[in-house]
Amino acid sequence: MSMKDQAAVVGVGATEYYRRGQSYPTESELSLVCKAILAALDDAGLKVQDIDGFALYASSFEPAEVAAALGVPEVRYTATTTGGGGASGASIGLAASAIHAGMATCVVTAYPVQQAKRRYGGSAVATDNGAQLTYGNAALGISSPYTGFSSNSGLLGPGHAAALIAQRHMYKYGTTREHFAEIAISTRDNASRRPKALKKSPLTLDDYFNARMIAEPLCLLDFTLETDGCVAAITVSAERAKDLRHPPVYVMGSAHGGPGRTGPLNWKWLQMAEDDLVSSGSRYPAKRMYEMAGVGPEDVDVALIYDNFAPMVLMQLEDFGFCPKGEGGPFVADGNIRWKTGSIPVNTHGGNLSEAYLLGMSHIMEAVEQLRGTAVNQVDGAEIALVTGGTSLLPMGGTLLRK
């Protein structure tokens, strides 16, 4: 039995967005997540006493600590996806499945980001004397065969791996850096009108090509921001949602997963097939998501696409069916992702590249605001929004929300 339209997102809330490290020490991850949850509850017209579940991803927080801090009376459900740095949409699907199964009635999804405590991405390499040198926060272990291969090849962060995938896409399909620039420029234009966005200054093609190179062909402007903050969302049953503060935003379909041999952005190449390597890995869950919802990409009005790196946006446009495989470059070059004039406006809030990097939760908030008709860069007549996540390790995923 499908869970289509059986649950709805009824509340979203956020803290202030900070530049990397600026929330510390006045805030903690606990204070950030509690503030965002309280704001989401207020948005929904619910109380702490209504919460009975947590659907999370990528080790976002410890539910017991947050439940105790907030005063949640009883937790009936806790679950998390196995990984997926941007699996916010997958976690909304997880919340909807818990409600559909009768395991919870009011489920929280959130992710606090505080760069002073977490450095996202990195590798660990062994020195001559056996010591471990860690880049970022990921100590993968000096004996790992993956680390031995990747670190000795100069792959010290997800950006290096994304660069290799982007290079292959360019070689195979003729994709250019101008195509990546269009993604960065269009999302910056969207962020310029967002009061909370951390990057509002206009971005030109010259700015893009003058930005310092980090991992060829990716320059600084192809990389996500590093920020602090938190966004939370509240999911309840469709029936209960009818009586709350805002019109419900229904979960039409949600799927997560990916090819069995995956993980290229985390240095695990696993002899992947060519079509899976030169992609975001999302075409598998995309197919199942559309089947559950009973719609196709042509029905989507606005896409909130997880943008850890600009090329991954381009490849997700292909994997989610907005253009044929290999044609993502010309598709964005033709202006198709632009707000107001494009065929599928993308990241109307500015995304991870220009608004703030909150591991995909800001994409959920923007989808809800678009379907309520309250977004800053409102897409006229928006009825269906796509939220994607992942593009690194399992699970990749997508969730369709409807007005």
Secondary structure as UniProt FT lines:
FT   TURN            4..5
FT   STRAND          7..14
FT   STRAND          18..19
FT   TURN            20..26
FT   HELIX           29..44
FT   HELIX           48..50
FT   STRAND          53..57
FT   TURN            58..59
FT   HELIX           63..70
FT   STRAND          77..81
FT   TURN            85..87
FT   HELIX           88..100
FT   TURN            101..102
FT   STRAND          106..113
FT   TURN            115..117
FT   STRAND          124..126
FT   TURN            128..129
FT   STRAND          132..134
FT   TURN            136..137
FT   TURN            142..143
FT   HELIX           145..152
FT   TURN            153..154
FT   HELIX           158..173
FT   HELIX           177..191
FT   TURN            192..193
FT   TURN            195..196
FT   HELIX           205..210
FT   STRAND          213..215
FT   TURN            216..217
FT   STRAND          218..219
FT   HELIX           220..222
FT   STRAND          227..237
FT   HELIX           238..241
FT   TURN            242..243
FT   STRAND          249..257
FT   HELIX           264..266
FT   TURN            270..271
FT   HELIX           274..277
FT   HELIX           283..293
FT   HELIX           297..299
FT   STRAND          302..304
FT   HELIX           310..319
FT   TURN            320..321
FT   TURN            325..326
FT   HELIX           328..333
FT   TURN            334..337
FT   TURN            339..341
FT   TURN            348..349
FT   HELIX           351..355
FT   TURN            359..360
FT   HELIX           361..372
FT   TURN            376..377
FT   TURN            380..381
FT   STRAND          384..389
FT   STRAND          396..402
//
